[in-house]
């Protein structure tokens, strides 16, 4: 069983033969089948801005699971925003809260100002769900407006946040995806490794 999982996970070729016969016994055939690999990948997109004595770093991260056909089976998104400032004496102020947007949950007050009344995680998960079944190329061509927000009406019904960095992080995660010899299950919105 373990060997079969490894062969499946790593995309090895299994040669098999089968025979098919008709009433007249005319032919037999053999076929080779290629078992495709399921892959996992991580992509991070970093954007840094600065003005005067203040700076901001935004890290958008995506973890993906690609099925044997190279289509997205599972996506998990998160983001870390870090603001740094300095005064005229050179004293640097760093953040005290290093939690990601997903970790902050209700402490990240997007739901209060969102037209959808949904928090960041709900909207990011709606975007991730929208991507399920797409190929990396389809994700990379996802259209956004000048503010990075989605233009697709179906997607806008569940996600009004800017998604351009998440799209790019997912594309990068797909490019970084590698064969995994373990099995994965989708559990809620997280990719869970099953040993």
Backbone torsions as a table, in degrees:
resi	resn	phi	psi	omega
1	UNK	NA	-46.2	-179.4
2	UNK	-61.9	-40.4	179.2
3	UNK	-63.7	-39.1	178.7
4	UNK	-64.5	-40.5	177.7
5	UNK	-63.9	-42.4	179.0
6	UNK	-63.3	-43.2	178.7
7	UNK	-62.6	-42.7	179.2
8	UNK	-65.8	-46.8	-176.3
9	UNK	-66.3	-33.0	-175.6
10	UNK	-98.5	6.1	172.4
11	UNK	70.6	31.9	178.1
12	UNK	-73.5	155.6	177.3
13	UNK	-87.1	131.8	175.1
14	UNK	-108.8	121.9	177.0
15	UNK	-90.1	135.2	179.4
16	UNK	-143.2	157.8	175.9
17	UNK	-128.5	146.5	177.9
18	UNK	-139.5	157.4	176.7
19	UNK	-127.6	143.6	175.0
20	UNK	-129.8	135.0	-178.4
21	UNK	-128.7	151.6	175.1
22	UNK	-107.8	178.2	179.4
23	UNK	-58.8	-28.9	-178.6
24	UNK	-88.7	-4.5	178.1
25	UNK	66.6	36.9	-171.2
26	UNK	-75.2	-34.4	-174.5
27	UNK	-156.5	159.0	169.3
28	UNK	-127.2	153.5	178.7
29	UNK	-139.1	154.4	174.6
30	UNK	-124.4	151.9	-177.9
31	UNK	-140.8	148.9	172.3
32	UNK	-106.0	138.9	177.8
33	UNK	-119.1	144.2	177.8
34	UNK	-104.5	119.4	174.9
35	UNK	-89.8	126.5	-174.2
36	UNK	-85.3	152.2	-177.5
37	UNK	-87.2	139.6	168.1
38	UNK	-90.5	138.0	-174.5
39	UNK	-129.3	151.1	174.1
40	UNK	-119.6	147.8	179.9
41	UNK	-150.7	157.4	177.2
42	UNK	-128.9	134.1	177.3
43	UNK	-132.7	137.4	178.8
44	UNK	-128.8	131.3	176.6
45	UNK	-116.6	128.2	-177.7
46	UNK	-114.1	135.3	175.8
47	UNK	-130.7	127.7	179.8
48	UNK	-122.9	137.0	176.7
49	UNK	-131.5	150.6	176.3
50	UNK	-146.6	151.0	178.0
51	UNK	-155.1	129.3	-177.0
52	UNK	51.9	-114.9	-176.7
53	UNK	-110.9	23.6	-179.6
54	UNK	-128.6	148.6	178.2
55	UNK	-144.3	158.3	179.7
56	UNK	-139.6	135.5	176.6
57	UNK	-121.2	129.7	177.9
58	UNK	-121.5	124.6	178.6
59	UNK	-115.5	112.0	176.0
60	UNK	-98.3	127.6	-177.2
61	UNK	-122.2	143.6	177.3
62	UNK	-135.5	133.0	170.6
63	UNK	-112.0	132.4	-176.3
64	UNK	-128.9	154.8	170.6
65	UNK	-124.8	119.5	178.8
66	UNK	-103.1	135.3	178.8
67	UNK	-79.0	-177.6	-177.1
68	UNK	-63.3	-18.1	177.3
69	UNK	-95.5	3.4	179.7
70	UNK	81.6	16.2	179.2
71	UNK	-99.6	151.7	-179.4
72	UNK	-67.6	125.2	176.7
73	UNK	-102.6	-33.5	-179.2
74	UNK	-153.1	144.0	179.7
75	UNK	-139.6	134.8	173.8
76	UNK	-128.0	127.1	-177.7
77	UNK	-115.5	150.1	172.2
78	UNK	-157.0	166.0	-179.2
79	UNK	-149.7	142.2	175.0
80	UNK	-119.3	127.2	175.4
81	UNK	-113.3	129.6	-179.9
82	UNK	-127.6	123.9	176.3
83	UNK	-109.7	135.1	-179.2
84	UNK	-129.2	140.8	177.0
85	UNK	-140.5	160.6	177.7
86	UNK	-137.9	147.6	177.1
87	UNK	-98.9	-177.0	-175.1
88	UNK	-67.4	-16.1	178.4
89	UNK	-90.1	-5.1	-179.3
90	UNK	93.5	4.1	177.1
91	UNK	-71.0	124.3	-178.5
92	UNK	-99.3	132.0	177.0
93	UNK	-106.9	120.6	178.5
94	UNK	-105.0	157.9	178.9
95	UNK	-67.5	154.1	174.9
96	UNK	-102.1	-17.2	-179.8
97	UNK	-108.8	109.8	-177.6
98	UNK	-103.9	19.1	179.6
99	UNK	-75.1	148.5	175.0
100	UNK	-77.4	170.8	178.2
101	UNK	-60.4	-39.8	179.4
102	UNK	-66.1	-41.0	179.5
103	UNK	-66.9	-32.5	-179.6
104	UNK	-69.7	-29.9	179.3
105	UNK	54.7	-122.9	-179.0
106	UNK	-69.0	-15.7	176.6
107	UNK	-71.2	-14.6	173.1
108	UNK	-99.4	102.2	-163.7
109	UNK	-81.0	42.9	-179.7
110	UNK	-66.3	-37.6	-176.5
111	UNK	-57.7	-33.3	-178.5
112	UNK	-65.3	-31.7	-176.1
113	UNK	-107.9	-5.2	-178.0
114	UNK	-78.3	138.2	175.2
115	UNK	-64.8	-23.7	178.5
116	UNK	-86.9	-12.6	-175.6
117	UNK	59.6	35.1	178.3
118	UNK	-117.5	143.5	178.4
119	UNK	-76.0	176.8	-177.2
120	UNK	-60.1	-48.4	-176.3
121	UNK	-61.6	-40.3	179.1
122	UNK	-62.9	-42.2	-179.2
123	UNK	-72.4	-40.1	177.2
124	UNK	-63.5	-39.1	178.3
125	UNK	-68.2	-34.2	176.1
126	UNK	-64.5	-40.7	177.0
127	UNK	-64.6	-45.3	179.4
128	UNK	-60.0	-43.4	179.0
129	UNK	-63.1	-37.0	178.9
130	UNK	-61.0	-32.2	-176.7
131	UNK	-79.8	-17.3	-176.6
132	UNK	-59.0	130.5	-179.6
133	UNK	94.3	-10.6	179.4
134	UNK	-83.9	157.3	171.6
135	UNK	-88.1	162.0	176.4
136	UNK	-56.3	-37.0	179.2
137	UNK	-64.2	-42.4	178.1
138	UNK	-62.3	-40.1	178.3
139	UNK	-62.9	-45.4	-177.1
140	UNK	-63.0	-24.2	-178.5
141	UNK	-95.6	5.8	179.7
142	UNK	-60.5	124.9	-176.1
143	UNK	-81.9	139.6	175.0
144	UNK	-132.6	161.6	177.8
145	UNK	-84.4	-173.2	-175.8
146	UNK	-64.2	-19.3	178.4
147	UNK	-96.2	4.8	179.5
148	UNK	83.7	8.0	-178.3
149	UNK	-89.3	151.4	-178.4
150	UNK	-64.3	152.8	177.6
151	UNK	-108.8	-12.9	-179.1
152	UNK	-74.2	127.5	-176.8
153	UNK	-61.2	-40.0	179.3
154	UNK	-62.9	-43.0	179.3
155	UNK	-67.9	-39.7	-179.9
156	UNK	-63.1	-22.2	179.1
157	UNK	-69.4	-16.6	179.3
158	UNK	-127.6	-4.8	-173.9
159	UNK	-153.0	113.3	178.2
160	UNK	-114.8	4.8	178.6
161	UNK	-79.0	160.0	174.9
162	UNK	-65.1	131.7	-175.8
163	UNK	-119.6	2.2	-175.4
164	UNK	-59.6	-42.6	178.6
165	UNK	-68.2	-37.0	178.7
166	UNK	-67.6	-41.3	175.7
167	UNK	-56.8	-46.5	-178.5
168	UNK	-67.3	-36.5	177.7
169	UNK	-66.7	-39.5	177.5
170	UNK	-65.1	-43.5	178.1
171	UNK	-59.7	-43.5	178.8
172	UNK	-66.1	-41.0	178.8
173	UNK	-61.3	-39.7	177.7
174	UNK	-63.7	-41.4	178.7
175	UNK	-65.8	-31.8	-179.8
176	UNK	-86.2	-6.1	-173.7
177	UNK	-62.6	137.6	-179.9
178	UNK	-131.5	158.6	178.0
179	UNK	-60.1	140.4	177.3
180	UNK	-122.7	135.6	-179.2
181	UNK	-88.2	3.8	177.0
182	UNK	-109.7	163.9	179.1
183	UNK	-94.0	148.7	179.2
184	UNK	-124.3	147.1	176.3
185	UNK	-122.6	148.9	174.3
186	UNK	-90.4	124.3	-179.7
187	UNK	-131.2	108.4	-177.0
188	UNK	59.4	-122.9	-178.9
189	UNK	-110.8	17.4	-177.6
190	UNK	-118.7	148.9	174.6
191	UNK	-88.4	121.3	-176.4
192	UNK	-112.7	130.6	177.2
193	UNK	-85.4	130.9	176.5
194	UNK	-106.0	123.9	-177.4
195	UNK	-93.5	NA	NA
